[in-house]
Amino acid sequence: MPLSKFLRRVVLAIVFLLVRPCFLPAQSVAFTFDDGPQLRETPQLSAAARNMALLEALKRNRIKAALFVTLSFGADRPQGLALTRAWGEAGQFIANHTVTHLDLNAKETGLKQYQDEILACDSVIRVLPGYRPWFRFPFLREGDTPEKRDGMRMFLKKHGFRNAAVTLDTSDWRLNAALEEALRARPDTNLAPFRSAYLAHLRQRAEAYRDLSRRLFGRDIPQILLLHHSLINALFLGDAIQLFKEMDWNITDPETAYRDFIYTLEPQRPAPGQSLLLSAARSLGFRPEGWERLVDDGDADIDALRGLGALPKRQK
C-alpha cells in the first residue's frame, strides 16, 4: 500500500476515535427526496397528485424534509416549477441536484459541464422559498478521477454549497420501477406485497446503517435518508414514517442533522455511489458484515417479490 494512502487511513481512523462521545443520543433520521419534481406519467396518480401526497404525509407528521431538484425532470416548466414552489411554501427545504442528473463518474462528463449544470439549476431554485445552498451528487458519485473529485470539492467551497451527503442510502428507486412495471402490466395489481417489500427494505437498510455508525463512531448519528420523488413514496410515505416511529427513531430535519460533525468528513470513496458511512468504512479498509445487502440495489427485495408472484420470474 502506498505510504500516502496508509497515512490517510491512519488519520481518518484517529479522527473517528477522537469524535466518539461517551454517550449514545437517541437515534434520529431526516427525510430527503431526490429527482423532484417528476412530471412524467406513472400508472397511478398524476404528477400533481404525487407531489400533494408527499407533502400531505409530511404535513400530517409535522416533518420538515428536503427536495433535491433535478431541473429537467420538471422544474424547468411552469407546472413543475409550481410543484417545486409548493414544497417551499409548505415549509420544506429545496436544494440542488443538477439539471439533467449527470453522472460525474462517466468518462464523457466534463467537470465544467457538470459545474455549469449546478449553477443553472441554482439560478432557478435559489429564488424559491425554502431554498438552501445544498448540492447532492447524482448517483452519489463524486468523480472517476482525483481531478474531478478535488475540483468539485473546491467548486462547492468557492460557491458556498454544502455537499448534501447521505448516510441511510436506499434502493427505493428499484422498488418503484418494479411497482410501475407491475401496474402497467396489470392496473389492478395488488399493492400489498410492494408495500411490504418497501417497508422491509427501509427497515433492513436503517438497521444496517445504524449498526455501521456505531461501529465507526461508537454512537448513533442523525441519519440522512435518501428517498425519491416517486410513485412508491407517494403511496407509502406515511407508512414509512410510521415504521421509523415504531422503531423508536426520532424524526429530525436535514438542516439539524447536517450540523453533526460526521457531515464534514471527506473520505476517499474507493467505490463510487456510496453512503457516507459505507465510504468511510471502505476508506478504513473495513468491510461490515452483510455489506452485500447495502450495495445490491435491492436485488434481494426484487427476488422476494418474484417469489411471491408479484413480479414475473426471471427468464432462464
KOLMI-654053 format. One record per residue (C-alpha): residue in one letter; x, y, z. Coordinates in nm, 3 decimals, m for minus. Example, Ala and Ser with C-alpha at 12.3 -4.5 7.8 and 13.67 -1.06 7.14 Angstrom:
<sites>
 aa    east   north      up
  a   1.230  m0.450   0.780
  s   1.367  m0.106   0.714
</sites>
This chain:
<sites>
 aa    east   north      up
  m   0.000   0.000   0.000
  p   0.144   0.347  m0.088
  l   0.256   0.543   0.217
  s   0.024   0.835   0.139
  k  m0.282   0.607   0.130
  f  m0.175   0.438   0.452
  l  m0.131   0.775   0.627
  r  m0.476   0.890   0.512
  r  m0.631   0.579   0.664
  v  m0.443   0.628   0.990
  v  m0.551   0.993   1.014
  l  m0.913   0.907   0.938
  a  m0.909   0.632   1.199
  i  m0.771   0.872   1.459
  v  m1.041   1.128   1.375
  f  m1.312   0.864   1.424
  l  m1.169   0.769   1.761
  l  m1.146   1.131   1.876
  v  m1.507   1.211   1.795
  r  m1.653   0.912   1.977
  p  m1.868   1.053   2.260
  c  m1.923   0.877   2.589
  f  m2.299   0.853   2.539
  l  m2.546   0.730   2.281
  p  m2.802   1.000   2.187
  a  m3.142   0.896   2.063
  q  m3.137   0.768   1.707
  s  m3.279   1.019   1.460
  v  m3.345   1.037   1.087
  a  m3.406   1.319   0.839
  f  m3.607   1.265   0.521
  t  m3.477   1.384   0.183
  f  m3.614   1.325  m0.167
  d  m3.412   1.330  m0.490
  d  m3.510   1.386  m0.854
  g  m3.807   1.608  m0.797
  p  m4.047   1.720  m0.904
  q  m4.119   1.441  m1.152
  l  m4.365   1.541  m1.425
  r  m4.355   1.211  m1.614
  e  m4.665   0.994  m1.621
  t  m4.696   0.698  m1.384
  p  m4.957   0.418  m1.383
  q  m5.131   0.575  m1.084
  l  m5.158   0.938  m0.971
  s  m5.083   1.249  m1.172
  a  m4.765   1.449  m1.112
  a  m4.964   1.699  m0.904
  a  m5.129   1.420  m0.704
  r  m4.795   1.253  m0.631
  n  m4.649   1.584  m0.518
  m  m4.950   1.655  m0.299
  a  m4.942   1.307  m0.143
  l  m4.578   1.350  m0.040
  l  m4.639   1.695   0.108
  e  m4.955   1.586   0.290
  a  m4.776   1.289   0.451
  l  m4.501   1.523   0.571
  k  m4.754   1.778   0.697
  r  m4.960   1.518   0.886
  n  m4.648   1.406   1.068
  r  m4.504   1.757   1.115
  i  m4.186   1.667   0.927
  k  m3.954   1.912   0.759
  a  m3.780   1.739   0.469
  a  m3.574   1.841   0.165
  l  m3.644   1.813  m0.206
  f  m3.334   1.791  m0.428
  v  m3.438   1.934  m0.761
  t  m3.330   1.787  m1.096
  l  m3.432   2.078  m1.313
  s  m3.510   1.897  m1.641
  f  m3.739   1.647  m1.466
  g  m3.999   1.921  m1.429
  a  m3.890   2.242  m1.260
  d  m3.782   2.395  m1.592
  r  m4.151   2.414  m1.693
  p  m4.427   2.622  m1.532
  q  m4.619   2.319  m1.399
  g  m4.310   2.164  m1.242
  l  m4.186   2.493  m1.104
  a  m4.523   2.536  m0.931
  l  m4.487   2.191  m0.775
  t  m4.137   2.283  m0.658
  r  m4.256   2.610  m0.511
  a  m4.526   2.418  m0.324
  w  m4.250   2.247  m0.123
  g  m4.104   2.577  m0.012
  e  m4.445   2.723   0.066
  a  m4.521   2.414   0.276
  g  m4.213   2.485   0.488
  q  m3.991   2.224   0.323
  f  m3.633   2.276   0.205
  i  m3.538   2.299  m0.164
  a  m3.188   2.212  m0.287
  n  m2.980   2.132  m0.596
  h  m2.945   1.804  m0.791
  t  m2.819   1.939  m1.130
  v  m3.017   1.997  m1.449
  t  m3.006   1.656  m1.621
  h  m2.881   1.418  m1.347
  l  m2.535   1.383  m1.500
  d  m2.304   1.109  m1.377
  l  m1.970   1.263  m1.279
  n  m1.812   0.917  m1.296
  a  m1.892   0.891  m1.667
  k  m1.582   0.943  m1.882
  e  m1.774   1.177  m2.113
  t  m1.887   1.408  m1.831
  g  m1.654   1.705  m1.806
  l  m1.600   1.896  m1.484
  k  m1.701   2.235  m1.626
  q  m2.012   2.088  m1.790
  y  m2.112   1.939  m1.455
  q  m2.047   2.260  m1.263
  d  m2.239   2.464  m1.519
  e  m2.543   2.240  m1.458
  i  m2.523   2.307  m1.085
  l  m2.516   2.682  m1.141
  a  m2.801   2.662  m1.394
  c  m3.021   2.469  m1.151
  d  m2.928   2.708  m0.872
  s  m3.030   3.011  m1.077
  v  m3.387   2.875  m1.090
  i  m3.436   2.741  m0.739
  r  m3.249   2.999  m0.532
  v  m3.541   3.247  m0.555
  l  m3.790   2.993  m0.415
  p  m3.898   2.980  m0.051
  g  m3.716   2.713   0.144
  y  m3.402   2.727  m0.072
  r  m3.078   2.607   0.085
  p  m2.735   2.607  m0.085
  w  m2.706   2.229  m0.064
  f  m2.589   2.012  m0.351
  r  m2.631   1.636  m0.381
  f  m2.428   1.440  m0.634
  p  m2.648   1.239  m0.873
  f  m2.591   0.866  m0.813
  l  m2.385   0.983  m0.509
  r  m2.083   0.972  m0.741
  e  m1.818   1.236  m0.684
  g  m1.596   1.177  m0.988
  d  m1.399   0.898  m1.152
  t  m1.068   1.083  m1.122
  p  m0.893   1.274  m0.840
  e  m0.910   1.583  m1.060
  k  m1.291   1.569  m1.079
  r  m1.329   1.486  m0.710
  d  m1.093   1.759  m0.589
  g  m1.223   2.005  m0.849
  m  m1.576   1.959  m0.717
  r  m1.468   1.999  m0.355
  m  m1.303   2.330  m0.444
  f  m1.606   2.437  m0.652
  l  m1.856   2.365  m0.374
  k  m1.650   2.558  m0.119
  k  m1.600   2.852  m0.357
  h  m1.973   2.886  m0.426
  g  m2.085   2.819  m0.069
  f  m2.258   2.486  m0.134
  r  m2.281   2.208   0.121
  n  m2.216   1.857  m0.004
  a  m2.554   1.714   0.097
  a  m2.425   1.367   0.177
  v  m2.643   1.065   0.252
  t  m2.586   0.810   0.527
  l  m2.902   0.598   0.501
  d  m2.898   0.509   0.132
  t  m3.188   0.308  m0.009
  s  m3.288   0.142  m0.335
  d  m3.645   0.272  m0.325
  w  m3.599   0.366  m0.693
  r  m3.563  m0.002  m0.782
  l  m3.877  m0.098  m0.594
  n  m4.059   0.194  m0.757
  a  m3.957   0.070  m1.103
  a  m4.086  m0.278  m1.015
  l  m4.416  m0.135  m0.888
  e  m4.467   0.069  m1.204
  e  m4.380  m0.231  m1.422
  a  m4.642  m0.441  m1.244
  l  m4.910  m0.171  m1.265
  r  m4.852  m0.118  m1.636
  a  m4.895  m0.490  m1.695
  r  m5.197  m0.517  m1.463
  p  m5.366  m0.197  m1.340
  d  m5.546  m0.400  m1.070
  t  m5.215  m0.526  m0.924
  n  m5.232  m0.595  m0.550
  l  m5.019  m0.322  m0.388
  a  m4.977  m0.502  m0.054
  p  m4.666  m0.707  m0.149
  f  m4.494  m0.393  m0.279
  r  m4.577  m0.202   0.037
  s  m4.439  m0.487   0.248
  a  m4.122  m0.515   0.039
  y  m4.069  m0.138   0.054
  l  m4.104  m0.124   0.433
  a  m3.887  m0.433   0.484
  h  m3.620  m0.274   0.265
  l  m3.625   0.050   0.465
  r  m3.602  m0.140   0.793
  q  m3.310  m0.353   0.672
  r  m3.114  m0.051   0.549
  a  m3.193   0.154   0.860
  e  m3.077  m0.119   1.097
  a  m2.764  m0.189   0.892
  y  m2.656   0.174   0.872
  r  m2.732   0.231   1.239
  d  m2.507  m0.063   1.324
  l  m2.237   0.072   1.094
  s  m2.246   0.418   1.254
  r  m2.198   0.258   1.595
  r  m1.904   0.054   1.470
  l  m1.737   0.358   1.313
  f  m1.824   0.632   1.560
  g  m1.928   0.449   1.874
  r  m2.266   0.620   1.868
  d  m2.591   0.675   1.686
  i  m2.575   0.961   1.439
  p  m2.855   1.168   1.283
  q  m2.909   0.968   0.965
  i  m2.989   1.139   0.634
  l  m3.236   0.915   0.450
  l  m3.237   0.912   0.070
  l  m3.573   0.855  m0.099
  h  m3.706   0.977  m0.435
  h  m3.993   1.188  m0.566
  s  m4.173   0.882  m0.696
  l  m4.498   0.688  m0.703
  i  m4.398   0.434  m0.438
  n  m4.322   0.712  m0.192
  a  m4.639   0.900  m0.281
  l  m4.835   0.584  m0.198
  f  m4.646   0.465   0.110
  l  m4.455   0.757   0.267
  g  m4.698   0.769   0.557
  d  m4.627   0.402   0.624
  a  m4.252   0.465   0.607
  i  m4.279   0.745   0.861
  q  m4.482   0.519   1.089
  l  m4.217   0.248   1.053
  f  m3.946   0.476   1.191
  k  m4.172   0.583   1.475
  e  m4.238   0.219   1.564
  m  m3.861   0.162   1.562
  d  m3.836   0.447   1.820
  w  m3.636   0.668   1.587
  n  m3.681   1.041   1.633
  i  m3.752   1.232   1.314
  t  m3.544   1.543   1.272
  d  m3.493   1.783   0.981
  p  m3.198   1.783   0.738
  e  m3.066   2.122   0.850
  t  m3.034   1.997   1.207
  a  m2.886   1.663   1.102
  y  m2.618   1.827   0.889
  r  m2.479   2.003   1.196
  d  m2.330   1.673   1.310
  f  m1.952   1.655   1.274
  i  m1.959   1.349   1.053
  y  m2.105   1.552   0.766
  t  m1.778   1.746   0.745
  l  m1.578   1.430   0.670
  e  m1.448   1.369   0.317
  p  m1.349   1.002   0.288
  q  m1.158   0.898  m0.021
  r  m1.452   0.692  m0.152
  p  m1.268   0.394  m0.303
  a  m1.600   0.279  m0.450
  p  m1.841   0.526  m0.617
  g  m2.205   0.589  m0.535
  q  m2.192   0.523  m0.166
  s  m2.350   0.620   0.161
  l  m2.107   0.843   0.351
  l  m2.090   0.570   0.616
  l  m2.003   0.297   0.369
  s  m1.744   0.517   0.202
  a  m1.585   0.594   0.537
  a  m1.575   0.224   0.624
  r  m1.410   0.139   0.294
  s  m1.159   0.421   0.333
  l  m1.052   0.250   0.653
  g  m1.035  m0.089   0.486
  f  m1.333  m0.209   0.694
  r  m1.594  m0.428   0.528
  p  m1.902  m0.453   0.752
  e  m2.084  m0.781   0.790
  g  m2.371  m0.801   0.544
  w  m2.232  m0.521   0.327
  e  m2.357  m0.703   0.016
  r  m2.716  m0.609   0.105
  l  m2.612  m0.243   0.118
  v  m2.487  m0.241  m0.240
  d  m2.720  m0.489  m0.414
  d  m2.961  m0.222  m0.547
  g  m3.249  m0.405  m0.383
  d  m3.187  m0.737  m0.559
  a  m3.297  m0.935  m0.254
  d  m3.622  m0.741  m0.230
  i  m3.698  m0.786  m0.600
  d  m3.628  m1.158  m0.570
  a  m3.871  m1.175  m0.277
  l  m4.141  m1.009  m0.488
  r  m4.078  m1.259  m0.767
  g  m4.108  m1.542  m0.517
  l  m4.449  m1.409  m0.411
  g  m4.561  m1.391  m0.772
  a  m4.591  m1.012  m0.761
  l  m4.339  m0.989  m1.045
  p  m4.268  m1.227  m1.333
  k  m3.992  m1.478  m1.267
  r  m3.662  m1.424  m1.443
  q  m3.632  m1.583  m1.782
  k  m3.366  m1.855  m1.790
</sites>
